[in-house]
């Protein structure tokens, strides 16, 4: 059987072992219920089924990845199956009849079944609970005990007839045994419900529970049935054995998906079953005393009800102690959390889906100079500053669009004193969490880092002396212009005349101050959309956008006129003279225009005209003319 593998047929799994058990159950039960079958045959079949059940249990324990607790459980109930088989073998050899006539025979059979039931009960009791604290394990055991006592009261009420102790000794033994078996099934179910773990898979657990219930019923009615009902009794006992065997096979099959063989589910935080048990026992007690008074059975009910109440009171005392410890820990954690938030330099905000602030941590006072309580109810855009409202709205839109994500971005904020602050914001969407229902935004002040970053970038892209853009920033702006359609731009390359003489005669300090004056006047001669850059030494570049040749020449003349104005530097009256080369184009690369402007500038310096234009014929049908066709032309 160990090598039997379920085969797929018609899209379904057909297990040969389960199929054989189903066939045996159908044939045997039908024969028992429809035709007289000798008791010896029934006992023989039960011996075989219980032995087969024990072998299947050993197969479950032999699986390589079985959890140790599951292996112990199934090996233990395999022993119980062998004991049940021995009980049926005794009845087979002794020729006991059903219903039995000899009380001694019933006692022997009952003792064997009692041993098997005790082994089953021990297997359920010994199965370890999930790892938990001692107090939690104690609460669980009290809950189970209270429920089991309530069921024991019910069994007492049902099994003790007429309000007095049963006079028939054998019937008393069998009744107690049947009650114990029923309580065993209840114990397994209650332990599974409350603890959240079991040593069997769900399918195997259902089959085991059904087998225990049917077996309990058959034992309970062993002495109460007439000879005409023996068929039903035999069928019930055989059905219980077959259900146990089917449970072992189902466990083995389902362990292909669950190799450990365990069933685990989340353990509930608390169970109401003990309180239901208290209510049920009180109702049973009142009904019993109302109907029969203080009889043997009602006194048993009184003892049971008092036991249940005592167990639940102990359980409540443990719960109160645990709640007190939990509240102490919560207060300690809340105090620690509040201290961390209140003394944290990072700002924590809680805003709703509309961007309205619901909570602000005390760090808001240091970051923006705003009291946290005054921020509640204000839109986040107005709190951080209206100048950066689009960036804040984009941040909120992005984080709301992603229910489980986070968005990180730098935002510009304004202090109440007018200073600009930079914060690195991490927004996390928690709108779907009932305890939060908002967007959590953590903002860290990065003003100093951002200022340093901007300073380093400025130093990398600007001339240190004049503050004008350098060649790197000029190239970046030129690349941006290339993406604009139908662009028309002009490059003015300017070189100061006789600047070397200024440095040689008056010193580099005077020369540097003169360069600063030139840079300032160049800025005043161009539009805000134009770019003035210093290439190095006494060379400057002016990049004009959206202009013509005439416009570029007009700008160059304006520059020469501004530079011609005298300036006093360290007591020296100086006049800056320059030569300007102009190149205009609409589809040329910036480097090509700069090269053409350089050619024109040297031509202007050579002939002393001051301004020269390098003209290039326009392209025809997208074909660029030969470079030799271009040249320096007179001013228009």
C-alpha positions, 0 to 999 in steps of 0.5 A: 500500500505504501507504493500505491499512488492515486491515479488521475482519471477524468480529471479526478483523483481515484485512490485505490485504498479509499476505493477499497474501503468504500467498497467494503463499507457498501457491501458489508453495511448493506449485508448487515442491514438487509440480511442476517449475518453471523456475529462471528463474521462481523467480528472477523471483519472488524478485526481485519479493519482495525488491524488495517487501520493500525497499519495505515497509522504506521504509514502516516508516521513513516512519512519523511517530513512528518512533524514529530508531534503528528508522528507520535499521535498517529503511532499512539492511535495505531496502538488503540486500533490494535487494542480494539482489534483485540477486543473484537478478537475476544468476542470472536473467539468467545462467541459473545452474542449481541445483545450479550447475555453474559455480564462477564463477557460484556465486562471483558470486552468493555475493559479492552475498549476502555483501554483503547479509549484511554489510549485515544484520549491520551493521544489527544491530551498529549498533543502539544499546544503551539508555543505560548506563554505559561499563563496563556497555556493555563487559560487555554486549559481552564477554558477546555476544562470548563467546556468539558465539565459542561459536556460531562454534566450533559452526559450525566443528565442523559445517562443516569436514568430516573434520577437514581444510580443505575442498578445494572453493573454492566450497563453502568460500565458501558454507559460510562465508557460510551460517555467517555468516548463521546467526551473524547470527541468533544475534547478533540473538537474543543481543543482544535477550536480554541488552540488553533492546531491539530495533529491531523488534516481537516479531512482526516479530522472529520472522519475521526470525529465521525468514527468516534461519535458513531462508536460512542453511540454504538457502545451507549446502546449496547445493553439497551438494544433488543435482539432485533436491533443487533444488525444496526449495532453491528453496522454502527461498530463496523462503520466506526472502524471503517471511518478510522481507517479512512481517516488514516488514509486521507491523512496520508494523502493530504500530507502530500500538500501538507508534509508536516501533517499539522492543521494550524489556524490563527488562534482567537484572542478569546473564546466565548465557549466557557461563558456559553458553558456556564449559561448552559449548565445553569439552565440544566441545573434549574430545569433538573431541580424544577422537575425532580428536586434534589435527586442523585442526578440533580446533585451531580448537576449541582457539583458540575455547575459549581465546578464550571463556575469555579473554573470560569472564575479562575479563568477570569482572574487570570484574564484580569491579571493579564489585562493589567499587565497588558495595560501597564505595557501599553502605557509604557509603550505609549509614553515612550512613543509620545516621548520619541515623537515629541522630541524627534527633529523629524516632522510627522503629519497625518493628512486625509485624502483631501490633503487636510492636516489631522495631526502634526508633531511638535517638530512643526514648531522648529521647522516652520515656526507654527504651533501644531494645534494651529496646523490641524484643519489647514490644507497641507499646501497652505501649511508648507507655503503656497509657492510649492503648492503644485509639488505638494499636490503632486505628492499627495496625488501620487501616494493616494493613487498607490494604496500600498506604496510610499512616495519620497520627494523633496519639498520647499517650505516657508518659515513664518519669518520668511526663510525658505526651508527644504524637507525630504518628505516620505508619504505613506498611504494608510487610508485603508487602515481603519485605525489610521485612515490617512496619509502619514508624511514624515518630513526631515529638515534637509535645508543645510544639505540642500543649500550645500548641494545648490552651492556645489552645483552653482560652483560647478556651473558658474564662473567664480569671479563674475558669477556668470554661467561657465561652459558646462552650463552654457552647453546644457542650455544649448542642449535644451534649446535643441528640443524647441521646434523652429528655433532661431538662435545667435551666438555672440563671441566677445573678446576684450581688446588690449586686456593683457596690457591692463593686467601687465600695467595695472595688475591682475586685481584691476583686470579682475575688477574690470572683468566683473564690470564687463560681466555686469554690463553684459547682463544689462544688455540682454533679455532675461531669456538670453544667456551670458557666459564666460569661457575663460580669460577675457572671452565671453559668450552671449546666447540669444534665443528667438532672434534674427541677424539684425537683432543679434547685430543690434545687441552687439552694438548695444554691448559695445556702447555699454562697454565704451562707458568709462569706469573708475577702478582703484583710481584708474579711468578705464574703458573696455573695448571689445571685438564681437563675432556673430553666428546665426542659425536655426538648425546648426549644432551649438558647437558649429555656431560657436566656431563660426562666431569665433571666426567672425570675432577674429576677423573683426579684431583683425580689421578693427571693425568691432563686429563681424557676422559669419553667415551660412546659406540656409539649408534646402530641403533639409540638405546642409550646404558645404561649409566652404560656402559660408563666410564673414559678411559685412554688417547689414 
